[in-house]
Amino acid sequence: MVHTMLILIAAATPVPKLWYALPLIVSISLVYGATRHEHLKPILIHSLRSAIWVTGFMAVIFAVIWLAGFWN
Amino acid sequence: MTEVVYNQPDGDPIVVDLREPSRAALLAWMWPGAGHFYQRRFAKGFLFMICILSIFFFGLGLGRGRVVYASTKPGDYRWQFACQAGIGLPVAPAILQAVKTSAGGDPMFVMCERFPPPPNYPKAKGSERAFYRITPQNRNGYDGPTLKDGFMAAPQGPILQNERDVLGMWHFDYKHNFDLGTLFTIVAGLLNLLAVYDAYVGPAIVTSEQLDAANRKKRDR
């Protein structure tokens, strides 16, 4: 059911495969945050920062690859 | 009993009771979050369990139960399994399947069977496949030996570099989902190693002493 819903959401976007990054970013950020703190609030704050950092890093890589596409 | 105390620059020190760290680490490896439940760190236990198991099973579903398997067969040395094994018991079926099929036996939990297309097999869309999933429609009277896809079992038959084989069929059938499923399960296994570390030595919290030392170092430069 959840899987079907995720596929439907993914199919409705112009870049469907990018949606697969979402559960990975969320899980990695939360687990990493949890190894750096003991209480829930700082874990969530750290996770949010990590998620933003990972998304930013992905955006930079995307921009580099996108610009490289003009290199002809 | 092992207690770790983290002095904080502001507020009360954080005390973490690790109980028996090695036992907690073993439990954490066996099942994500179990080590933290043993240490009565329930919130973190739930967090690890939900995050790690959800991406593991999501990946396993993407790869239709075929992306986690142990194999050292020529042409299919499954190094990814070393990372996936970081999640412990959830990959136990893969080890059981490897033991069961090591002497050439059939896997357990068979999901489908494949057979080589007969020479006079009618050409149809997609018939370039070397092996076909057996269904009552396309079995077509074939009664010879079959190759079985088992849950978390290695692909049967030889894995050849430039010829069609069962592993190639899996990639053909599940497209990018096979690689994504492999990636998700690898990440889940590696994340669980972080959880094992956390259960064994506690969280890597920056203490006030470390903060002071870092500030001193900055001032001295």
Interface residues (C-beta under 8 A of the other chain):
Chain A: H3 K17 Y20 P23 L24 V26 S27 I28 L30 V31 Y32 A34 T35 R36 H37 E38 H39 L40 I43
Chain B: Y6 I14 V16 R41 A43 K44 L47 F48 C51 I52 S54 I55 F58 G61 H176 L180 L183 F184 V187 A188 L191 L194 A195 Y197 D198 G202 P203 A204 I205
